[in-house]
Amino acid sequence: MSKSIIDILLDSIFDEQWTGRHGERLTHRELRLVQLLGRKGKVIRNLYLPKDNGETSEIDLVFITQKGIFVFESKNYSGWIFGDENGKNWTAMLPNKQKNYFYNPIKQNNTHLKWMRNFVGDDVPLFSIIVFSNRCELKKVTVESKDVKVIKRDWVYATVRDIWDANEDALTDDKVEELYTSLKELSDVDNETKEKHIEDINKRLDINEALDKKICPRCGSELVLRTAKRGAHAGEQFYGCSSFPKCRYMQF
């Protein structure tokens, strides 16, 4: 359960934004192995799907294939991971027994799938894959839905292979290309779209604060009350992002 020397060095040198991008690149690399071994498809990172209210839903990575679209949500937690498909929050417990709570990633990705389905239609199969860092251990994670997988990154190839082999082709090559073309436009967005996405999250933050809830202004996850263990604020309480360490936003 403890971190490797490489992981510790990465945490000390690079910030969470770099770590998140690096995690997506590693998942993309695993998908290249899938493609190399004959399961062809198109990969797109960082999609901004339109929502009915004019906002956007950001997806880490998708893999568009003849079987359907694999929708990936990346999580970079360390420690032991506990969670249930139907629970609101999951838990990451570090070696020092410190517990960090974060919003159920299956529910989070279900929201992504909702807007993906709204965009591509009901005839395109969607598969939800939650990818955790190899630094963690999925200690007790309960998933019942057939089209939802919660895995560590080194299981990406085997998971995609198993889903691929268990499903008939649903899309033609032309349809795959059509979906890729339309979805690729949603990743090649300008800074104005990205800034609006952040502004919309901040608006939800204001609304939830009025309801005695707190939402991270950076990533939209729930903020949780914690106590600083070290540093200048040792002993003080603060609100930290439940997606830590992927997001390290803090509010003292």
Backbone as numpy.savetxt, mean C-alpha at the origin, in Angstrom:
# Nx Ny Nz CAx CAy CAz Cx Cy Cz
13.01 -11.64 14.17 12.19 -10.43 14.17 13.04 -9.18 14.17
14.32 -9.32 14.52 15.18 -8.14 14.56 15.63 -7.74 13.17
15.99 -6.46 13.01 16.43 -5.96 11.72 17.84 -6.42 11.40
18.11 -6.56 10.11 19.47 -6.85 9.66 20.29 -5.57 9.70
21.60 -5.72 9.58 22.49 -4.55 9.56 22.15 -3.66 8.38
21.84 -4.29 7.22 21.48 -3.51 6.03 20.24 -2.68 6.27
19.22 -3.28 6.90 17.97 -2.56 7.19 18.22 -1.38 8.11
19.06 -1.59 9.13 19.35 -0.52 10.07 20.06 0.63 9.36
21.01 0.30 8.47 21.70 1.33 7.71 20.75 2.10 6.81
19.84 1.38 6.15 18.87 2.04 5.27 17.99 2.99 6.07
17.54 2.55 7.25 16.69 3.40 8.09 17.40 4.65 8.54
18.71 4.53 8.79 19.45 5.67 9.33 19.87 6.66 8.24
20.03 6.16 7.00 20.52 7.02 5.93 19.40 7.66 5.14
18.33 6.90 4.87 17.30 7.36 3.95 15.99 7.64 4.69
15.22 8.60 4.14 13.95 8.94 4.76 12.86 7.99 4.29
11.63 8.14 4.87 10.55 7.22 4.60 10.05 7.32 3.17
10.17 8.48 2.54 9.73 8.62 1.17 10.61 7.78 0.25
11.94 7.85 0.48 12.86 7.02 -0.30 12.57 5.54 -0.04
12.35 5.18 1.25 12.08 3.79 1.59 10.84 3.28 0.89
9.79 4.12 0.84 8.56 3.73 0.16 8.78 3.50 -1.32
9.49 4.43 -1.97 9.79 4.28 -3.39 10.66 3.05 -3.63
11.62 2.82 -2.73 12.50 1.67 -2.87 11.70 0.38 -2.77
10.73 0.35 -1.84 9.88 -0.83 -1.70 9.09 -1.12 -2.96
8.56 -0.06 -3.58 7.82 -0.23 -4.83 8.74 -0.75 -5.93
9.98 -0.24 -5.97 10.93 -0.71 -6.98 11.26 -2.19 -6.78
11.37 -2.61 -5.51 11.67 -4.02 -5.25 10.50 -4.91 -5.67
9.27 -4.45 -5.43 8.10 -5.20 -5.88 8.07 -5.27 -7.40
8.40 -4.14 -8.04 8.46 -4.11 -9.50 9.50 -5.10 -10.00
10.60 -5.21 -9.31 11.64 -6.16 -9.70 11.14 -7.60 -9.62
10.36 -7.90 -8.58 9.78 -9.23 -8.46 8.84 -9.52 -9.64
8.10 -8.50 -10.08 7.19 -8.68 -11.21 7.96 -8.91 -12.51
9.15 -8.37 -12.61 9.97 -8.64 -13.80 10.29 -10.13 -13.89
10.50 -10.76 -12.73 10.73 -12.21 -12.71 9.47 -12.94 -13.19
8.31 -12.47 -12.76 7.05 -13.06 -13.23 6.97 -12.97 -14.75
7.30 -11.80 -15.29 7.23 -11.60 -16.74 8.28 -12.45 -17.46
9.46 -12.54 -16.87 10.56 -13.30 -17.49 10.18 -14.77 -17.64
9.39 -15.28 -16.71 9.02 -16.69 -16.72 7.68 -16.94 -17.42
7.30 -16.02 -18.30 6.21 -16.30 -19.22 4.85 -15.74 -18.89
4.71 -15.06 -17.76 3.41 -14.49 -17.40 3.46 -12.99 -17.69
3.09 -12.67 -18.93 3.28 -11.32 -19.44 2.22 -10.35 -18.90
2.62 -9.10 -18.80 1.70 -8.06 -18.35 2.37 -6.71 -18.37
1.59 -5.69 -18.04 2.06 -4.31 -18.03 2.05 -3.79 -16.59
3.14 -3.13 -16.20 3.26 -2.59 -14.85 3.16 -1.06 -14.88
2.36 -0.52 -13.96 2.27 0.94 -13.80 2.39 1.25 -12.31
3.16 2.29 -12.00 3.32 2.71 -10.60 2.67 4.07 -10.38
2.16 4.26 -9.16 1.64 5.56 -8.71 0.52 6.09 -9.61
-0.61 5.40 -9.54 -1.81 5.81 -10.27 -2.66 6.75 -9.42
-3.26 7.76 -10.06 -4.19 8.67 -9.39 -5.56 8.46 -10.02
-6.34 7.53 -9.45 -7.65 7.20 -10.01 -8.69 8.25 -9.61
-9.53 8.66 -10.54 -10.57 9.65 -10.20 -11.67 9.06 -9.34
-12.16 9.85 -8.38 -13.29 9.47 -7.54 -14.51 10.32 -7.93
-15.66 9.87 -7.51 -16.90 10.56 -7.90 -16.98 11.98 -7.38
-16.29 12.27 -6.28 -16.37 13.60 -5.67 -15.30 14.56 -6.18
-14.58 14.16 -7.25 -13.55 15.03 -7.81 -12.18 14.83 -7.20
-12.06 13.99 -6.17 -10.77 13.69 -5.56 -10.12 12.53 -6.31
-8.96 12.09 -5.83 -8.26 10.97 -6.45 -7.88 9.94 -5.40
-7.73 8.71 -5.84 -7.27 7.61 -4.99 -5.95 7.12 -5.55
-4.88 7.19 -4.74 -3.54 6.84 -5.22 -3.24 5.37 -4.98
-2.82 4.67 -6.02 -2.46 3.25 -5.95 -0.97 3.10 -6.18
-0.31 2.27 -5.34 1.14 2.11 -5.43 1.58 1.51 -6.75
0.95 0.37 -7.13 1.44 -0.37 -8.30 0.35 -1.30 -8.80
0.22 -1.41 -10.14 -0.71 -2.37 -10.72 0.01 -3.20 -11.78
-0.47 -4.42 -11.98 0.06 -5.35 -12.98 -1.12 -5.79 -13.84
-1.17 -5.32 -15.08 -2.30 -5.56 -15.97 -1.98 -6.78 -16.84
-2.81 -7.83 -16.75 -2.53 -9.09 -17.43 -3.79 -9.65 -18.08
-3.62 -10.77 -18.79 -4.76 -11.46 -19.38 -5.71 -11.99 -18.32
-5.21 -12.22 -17.11 -6.05 -12.74 -16.03 -6.88 -11.64 -15.37
-6.44 -10.40 -15.49 -7.07 -9.28 -14.83 -6.01 -8.32 -14.33
-6.38 -7.48 -13.38 -5.45 -6.48 -12.85 -5.10 -6.81 -11.41
-3.82 -6.95 -11.15 -3.31 -7.15 -9.79 -3.04 -5.76 -9.21
-3.68 -5.47 -8.08 -3.55 -4.15 -7.44 -2.74 -4.33 -6.16
-1.57 -3.68 -6.10 -0.64 -3.85 -4.98 -0.69 -2.65 -4.04
-0.69 -2.95 -2.74 -0.53 -1.93 -1.70 0.70 -2.31 -0.88
1.68 -1.40 -0.81 2.94 -1.70 -0.14 2.95 -1.19 1.29
3.48 -2.02 2.21 3.64 -1.65 3.61 5.06 -1.98 4.04
5.72 -1.03 4.70 7.13 -1.21 5.04 7.37 -1.32 6.54
6.49 -2.02 7.24 6.65 -2.19 8.68 7.70 -3.25 9.02
8.27 -3.09 10.21 9.14 -4.11 10.78 8.41 -4.77 11.94
8.98 -5.87 12.45 8.41 -6.52 13.62 7.37 -7.57 13.27
6.57 -7.93 14.28 5.49 -8.91 14.10 4.23 -8.18 13.68
3.54 -8.74 12.68 2.32 -8.14 12.17 1.12 -9.00 12.57
0.12 -8.36 13.17 -1.12 -9.02 13.55 -2.28 -8.29 12.89
-3.21 -9.05 12.31 -4.35 -8.38 11.70 -5.40 -9.35 11.23
-6.62 -8.85 11.13 -7.77 -9.61 10.65 -8.40 -8.86 9.49
-8.85 -9.57 8.48 -9.42 -8.94 7.30 -10.53 -7.95 7.63
-11.32 -8.24 8.65 -12.48 -7.42 8.96 -12.23 -6.38 10.05
-11.06 -6.40 10.67 -10.76 -5.44 11.73 -10.46 -4.06 11.18
-10.67 -3.04 11.98 -10.40 -1.67 11.54 -8.90 -1.40 11.48
-8.17 -1.82 12.52 -6.73 -1.55 12.61 -5.95 -2.84 12.77
-4.70 -2.81 12.31 -3.76 -3.91 12.51 -2.66 -3.44 13.45
-1.81 -4.38 13.87 -0.77 -4.07 14.85 0.59 -4.54 14.34
1.59 -3.67 14.52 2.99 -4.04 14.28 3.71 -3.96 15.62
4.21 -5.09 16.10 4.89 -5.13 17.41 6.39 -5.28 17.19
7.14 -4.31 17.72 8.59 -4.30 17.56 9.24 -5.20 18.62
10.54 -5.51 18.46 11.22 -6.38 19.42 11.17 -5.88 20.86
11.07 -4.54 21.06 10.98 -4.00 22.41 9.56 -4.00 22.96
8.65 -4.71 22.25 7.22 -4.85 22.63 6.39 -3.61 22.34
7.02 -2.58 21.77 6.24 -1.40 21.40 5.27 -1.77 20.28
4.01 -1.33 20.44 2.98 -1.65 19.45 2.59 -0.39 18.68
2.55 -0.52 17.38 2.08 0.56 16.52 0.85 0.06 15.76
-0.18 0.87 15.73 -1.42 0.49 15.10 -1.58 1.23 13.77
-2.06 0.53 12.76 -2.24 1.16 11.46 -3.53 0.65 10.82
-4.08 1.46 9.95 -5.36 1.14 9.32 -5.25 -0.14 8.50
-6.26 -0.98 8.60 -6.32 -2.26 7.90 -5.98 -2.08 6.42
-4.84 -2.63 5.95 -4.44 -2.42 4.55 -5.36 -3.10 3.55
-6.08 -4.14 3.98 -7.04 -4.77 3.07 -8.19 -3.82 2.79
-8.70 -3.17 3.85 -9.75 -2.17 3.66 -9.23 -1.00 2.83
-8.00 -0.61 3.08 -7.41 0.48 2.31 -7.35 0.13 0.82
-6.91 -1.10 0.52 -6.82 -1.50 -0.88 -8.20 -1.76 -1.48
-9.17 -2.14 -0.64 -10.54 -2.29 -1.14 -11.08 -0.97 -1.69
-10.68 0.12 -1.05 -11.07 1.44 -1.56 -10.43 1.69 -2.92
-9.16 1.31 -3.06 -8.50 1.43 -4.35 -9.21 0.59 -5.42
-9.58 -0.63 -5.04 -10.27 -1.51 -5.99 -11.63 -0.95 -6.38
-12.29 -0.29 -5.45 -13.60 0.30 -5.75 -13.48 1.30 -6.89
-12.49 2.18 -6.80 -12.35 3.21 -7.83 -11.70 2.66 -9.09
-10.90 1.60 -8.97 -10.38 0.92 -10.15 -11.53 0.27 -10.92
-12.42 -0.40 -10.18 -13.57 -1.04 -10.82 -14.48 0.00 -11.47
-14.60 1.14 -10.82 -15.42 2.21 -11.36 -14.84 2.72 -12.68
-13.51 2.64 -12.80 -12.82 3.16 -13.99 -12.79 2.13 -15.13
-12.52 0.86 -14.81 -12.31 -0.15 -15.86 -13.55 -0.98 -16.15
-14.54 -0.96 -15.24 -15.75 -1.74 -15.45 -15.76 -3.05 -14.68
-16.95 -3.65 -14.59 -17.12 -4.86 -13.77 -16.61 -6.13 -14.44
-16.31 -6.07 -15.74 -15.91 -7.27 -16.46 -14.41 -7.55 -16.37
-13.68 -6.69 -15.67 -12.23 -6.88 -15.51 -11.95 -7.42 -14.11
-11.46 -8.66 -13.98 -11.14 -9.22 -12.65 -10.05 -8.40 -11.95
-10.22 -8.21 -10.65 -9.25 -7.48 -9.84 -8.76 -8.37 -8.70
-7.46 -8.33 -8.45 -6.85 -9.12 -7.38 -6.10 -8.18 -6.44
-6.40 -8.27 -5.16 -5.79 -7.39 -4.16 -4.61 -8.10 -3.50
-3.44 -7.47 -3.57 -2.23 -8.05 -2.95 -1.58 -7.01 -2.06
-1.52 -7.30 -0.76 -0.86 -6.44 0.22 0.55 -6.96 0.42
1.55 -6.13 0.14 2.94 -6.57 0.19 3.66 -5.89 1.35
4.10 -6.69 2.31 4.88 -6.19 3.44 6.37 -6.39 3.17
7.18 -5.57 3.82 8.62 -5.67 3.73 9.10 -7.03 4.24
10.22 -7.49 3.69 10.84 -8.73 4.19 11.38 -8.57 5.60
11.41 -7.33 6.11 11.92 -7.08 7.46 10.94 -7.51 8.54
9.68 -7.76 8.17 8.68 -8.10 9.18 8.38 -9.59 9.16
7.56 -10.03 10.12 7.05 -11.39 10.15 5.53 -11.31 10.28
4.82 -11.95 9.36 3.36 -11.98 9.42 2.96 -13.02 10.46
2.89 -12.57 11.70 2.76 -13.48 12.83 1.37 -14.11 12.87
0.33 -13.28 12.77 -1.04 -13.79 12.79 -1.91 -12.86 11.96
-2.10 -13.23 10.71 -2.89 -12.44 9.77 -3.98 -13.35 9.20
-5.24 -12.97 9.40 -6.38 -13.78 8.97 -7.05 -13.16 7.75
-7.06 -13.92 6.65 -7.69 -13.46 5.40 -8.59 -14.58 4.89
-9.84 -14.25 4.57 -10.79 -15.24 4.08 -11.12 -15.07 2.60
-11.06 -13.87 2.08 -11.43 -13.61 0.69 -10.44 -14.27 -0.27
-10.95 -14.92 -1.30 -10.11 -15.66 -2.23 -9.20 -14.75 -3.05
-9.70 -13.56 -3.39 -8.95 -12.67 -4.28 -8.12 -11.64 -3.51
-7.87 -11.89 -2.22 -7.04 -11.00 -1.41 -5.87 -11.81 -0.84
-4.67 -11.31 -1.03 -3.48 -11.97 -0.51 -2.67 -10.97 0.32
-2.17 -11.41 1.46 -1.28 -10.61 2.29 0.04 -11.37 2.40
1.10 -10.78 1.88 2.36 -11.50 1.72 3.55 -10.62 2.07
4.71 -11.25 2.19 5.97 -10.52 2.22 6.49 -10.40 0.79
7.39 -9.46 0.58 7.80 -9.13 -0.79 8.40 -10.33 -1.53
9.11 -11.19 -0.83 9.73 -12.31 -1.54 8.73 -13.40 -1.92
7.44 -13.17 -1.61 6.40 -14.11 -2.03 5.66 -13.61 -3.27
6.07 -12.47 -3.82 5.32 -11.88 -4.93 5.23 -12.83 -6.11
6.37 -13.38 -6.52 6.36 -14.25 -7.69 5.42 -15.44 -7.49
5.57 -16.14 -6.37 4.76 -17.34 -6.13 3.27 -17.00 -6.03
2.96 -15.85 -5.43 1.56 -15.46 -5.26 0.91 -15.14 -6.61
1.60 -14.34 -7.43 1.07 -14.03 -8.75 0.95 -15.30 -9.58
1.93 -16.17 -9.50 1.89 -17.44 -10.24 0.67 -18.27 -9.86
0.41 -18.38 -8.55 -0.71 -19.20 -8.08 -2.05 -18.62 -8.54
-2.20 -17.29 -8.44 -3.44 -16.65 -8.91 -3.58 -16.84 -10.41
-2.48 -16.66 -11.12 -2.47 -16.80 -12.58 -2.93 -18.20 -12.98
-2.35 -19.22 -12.35 -2.64 -20.61 -12.73 -4.06 -21.03 -12.34
-4.65 -20.34 -11.36 -5.99 -20.71 -10.87 -7.12 -20.02 -11.63
-6.78 -19.12 -12.55 -7.80 -18.34 -13.24 -7.65 -18.46 -14.76
-8.81 -18.51 -15.43 -8.82 -18.53 -16.89 -8.51 -17.12 -17.41
-8.06 -17.05 -18.65 -7.84 -15.75 -19.28 -9.17 -15.00 -19.36
-9.15 -13.75 -18.94 -10.36 -12.92 -18.97 -10.25 -11.77 -19.94
-9.01 -11.43 -20.34 -8.78 -10.28 -21.20 -7.92 -10.68 -22.40
-8.23 -10.10 -23.54 -7.40 -10.31 -24.73 -6.16 -9.43 -24.65
-5.19 -9.71 -25.49 -4.00 -8.86 -25.54 -4.36 -7.42 -25.89
-5.33 -7.27 -26.80 -5.75 -5.92 -27.18 -6.38 -5.19 -26.00
-7.16 -5.92 -25.18 -7.79 -5.30 -24.02 -6.75 -4.91 -22.98
-5.74 -5.75 -22.80 -4.65 -5.42 -21.88 -3.97 -4.13 -22.33
-3.70 -4.02 -23.61 -3.04 -2.83 -24.14 -3.94 -1.60 -23.98
-5.24 -1.78 -24.21 -6.19 -0.67 -24.06 -6.23 -0.17 -22.61
-6.28 -1.10 -21.66 -6.30 -0.73 -20.24 -5.00 -0.04 -19.84
-3.89 -0.58 -20.34 -2.59 0.02 -20.02 -2.53 1.46 -20.51
-2.98 1.69 -21.73 -2.94 3.03 -22.31 -3.77 4.02 -21.50
-4.98 3.61 -21.12 -5.87 4.51 -20.38 -5.39 4.73 -18.95
-4.88 3.67 -18.31 -4.41 3.80 -16.92 -3.07 4.52 -16.84
-2.24 4.35 -17.86 -0.93 5.01 -17.85 -1.08 6.52 -17.79
-2.13 7.05 -18.41 -2.37 8.49 -18.36 -2.61 8.98 -16.94
-3.12 8.08 -16.07 -3.40 8.46 -14.69 -2.16 8.43 -13.81
-1.05 7.94 -14.35 0.22 7.98 -13.60 1.09 9.14 -14.07
0.88 9.55 -15.31 1.65 10.67 -15.86 0.92 11.98 -15.57
0.76 12.28 -14.28 -0.01 13.46 -13.90 0.94 14.62 -13.57
0.40 15.83 -13.62 1.22 16.99 -13.34 1.24 17.27 -11.84
2.09 18.22 -11.44 2.21 18.55 -10.02 0.92 19.10 -9.44
0.11 19.74 -10.28 -1.16 20.29 -9.80 -2.08 19.18 -9.30
-2.11 18.06 -10.03 -2.94 16.92 -9.62 -2.43 16.33 -8.31
-1.10 16.19 -8.19 -0.52 15.65 -6.96 -0.78 16.57 -5.78
-0.65 17.87 -6.00 -0.90 18.83 -4.92 -2.36 18.83 -4.50
-3.26 18.68 -5.46 -4.69 18.62 -5.14 -5.00 17.37 -4.33
-4.32 16.26 -4.66 -4.51 15.02 -3.90 -4.16 15.24 -2.42
-3.04 15.94 -2.18 -2.63 16.23 -0.81 -3.61 17.19 -0.14
-4.07 18.19 -0.88 -5.04 19.14 -0.34 -6.34 18.44 0.06
-6.77 17.50 -0.76 -8.00 16.77 -0.44 -7.83 15.96 0.85
-6.63 15.37 1.03 -6.36 14.64 2.27 -6.41 15.60 3.46
-5.84 16.80 3.28 -5.85 17.79 4.35 -7.27 18.23 4.70
-8.13 18.31 3.68 -9.52 18.67 3.96 -10.19 17.60 4.80
-9.92 16.34 4.47 -10.49 15.25 5.26 -9.93 15.28 6.68
-8.67 15.71 6.82 -8.07 15.87 8.14 -8.88 16.86 8.97
-9.21 18.00 8.38 -9.98 19.01 9.09 -11.35 18.49 9.50
-12.00 17.75 8.60 -13.32 17.20 8.90 -13.24 16.18 10.03
-12.25 15.30 9.96 -12.12 14.26 10.98 -11.70 14.82 12.32
-10.92 15.91 12.31 -10.57 16.54 13.58 -11.83 17.09 14.26
-12.75 17.56 13.45 -14.01 18.06 14.01 -14.81 16.92 14.62
-14.56 15.69 14.15 -15.24 14.52 14.68 -14.38 13.79 15.71
-13.38 14.51 16.25 -12.45 13.94 17.23 -11.63 12.79 16.66
-11.38 12.82 15.36 -10.49 11.86 14.73 -9.33 12.63 14.13
-8.21 11.97 13.93 -7.06 12.62 13.34 -6.55 11.78 12.17
-6.31 12.46 11.05 -5.84 11.80 9.84 -4.52 12.43 9.43
-3.57 11.58 9.00 -2.25 12.06 8.58 -2.38 12.95 7.34
-1.85 14.17 7.39 -1.94 15.06 6.23 -1.04 14.65 5.08
-0.10 13.74 5.33 0.80 13.31 4.27 0.24 12.14 3.46
-0.31 11.12 4.16 -0.72 9.90 3.45 -2.18 9.53 3.64
-2.88 10.20 4.58 -4.30 9.93 4.77 -4.60 8.82 5.76
-3.56 8.18 6.35 -3.79 7.15 7.36 -4.18 7.80 8.68
-4.67 7.00 9.60 -5.10 7.53 10.90 -3.87 7.85 11.77
-3.96 8.97 12.52 -2.94 9.29 13.50 -3.29 8.65 14.83
-2.28 8.15 15.53 -2.49 7.51 16.82 -1.64 8.19 17.89
-2.14 8.20 19.12 -1.43 8.85 20.21 -0.32 7.95 20.72
0.91 8.52 20.80 2.07 7.76 21.26 2.86 8.60 22.25
3.86 7.97 22.88 4.76 8.65 23.81 6.19 8.52 23.30
6.87 9.64 23.17 8.25 9.62 22.67 9.16 8.90 23.66
9.98 7.99 23.17 10.86 7.19 24.02 12.23 7.82 24.20
12.63 8.65 23.24 13.97 9.22 23.29 13.99 10.56 22.59
15.14 11.22 22.61 15.28 12.49 21.92 14.81 13.67 22.75
14.72 14.82 22.10 14.38 16.06 22.80 12.98 16.03 23.39
12.09 15.19 22.80 10.70 15.13 23.26 10.42 13.89 24.11
11.47 13.25 24.63 11.29 12.03 25.42 10.29 12.25 26.55
9.33 11.34 26.66 8.31 11.43 27.70 7.07 12.19 27.29
7.16 12.94 26.19 6.01 13.72 25.73 5.11 12.86 24.84
3.81 13.16 24.88 2.88 12.48 23.99 2.78 13.22 22.66
2.55 12.48 21.60 2.42 13.07 20.27 1.54 12.18 19.41
1.04 12.74 18.31 0.30 11.94 17.35 1.26 11.52 16.23
1.35 10.21 16.00 2.20 9.68 14.93 1.36 8.93 13.92
1.83 8.89 12.70 1.09 8.22 11.63 1.04 6.71 11.87
-0.15 6.13 11.69 -0.31 4.68 11.88 0.38 3.88 10.79
0.82 4.54 9.71 1.54 3.85 8.63 3.05 3.85 8.86
3.50 4.28 10.06 4.92 4.24 10.40 5.41 2.80 10.23
6.59 2.53 9.65 7.62 3.51 9.26 7.52 4.00 7.82
6.52 3.55 7.05 6.37 4.05 5.69 6.18 5.56 5.69
5.41 6.04 6.65 5.20 7.47 6.82 5.58 7.85 8.24
6.43 8.86 8.41 6.95 9.22 9.73 6.40 10.56 10.23
5.23 10.94 9.75 4.65 12.22 10.18 4.37 12.18 11.68
4.70 13.29 12.37 4.47 13.43 13.80 3.86 14.79 14.09
3.02 14.84 15.11 2.35 16.08 15.49 2.40 16.19 17.01
3.28 17.08 17.52 3.43 17.25 18.96 2.44 18.29 19.47
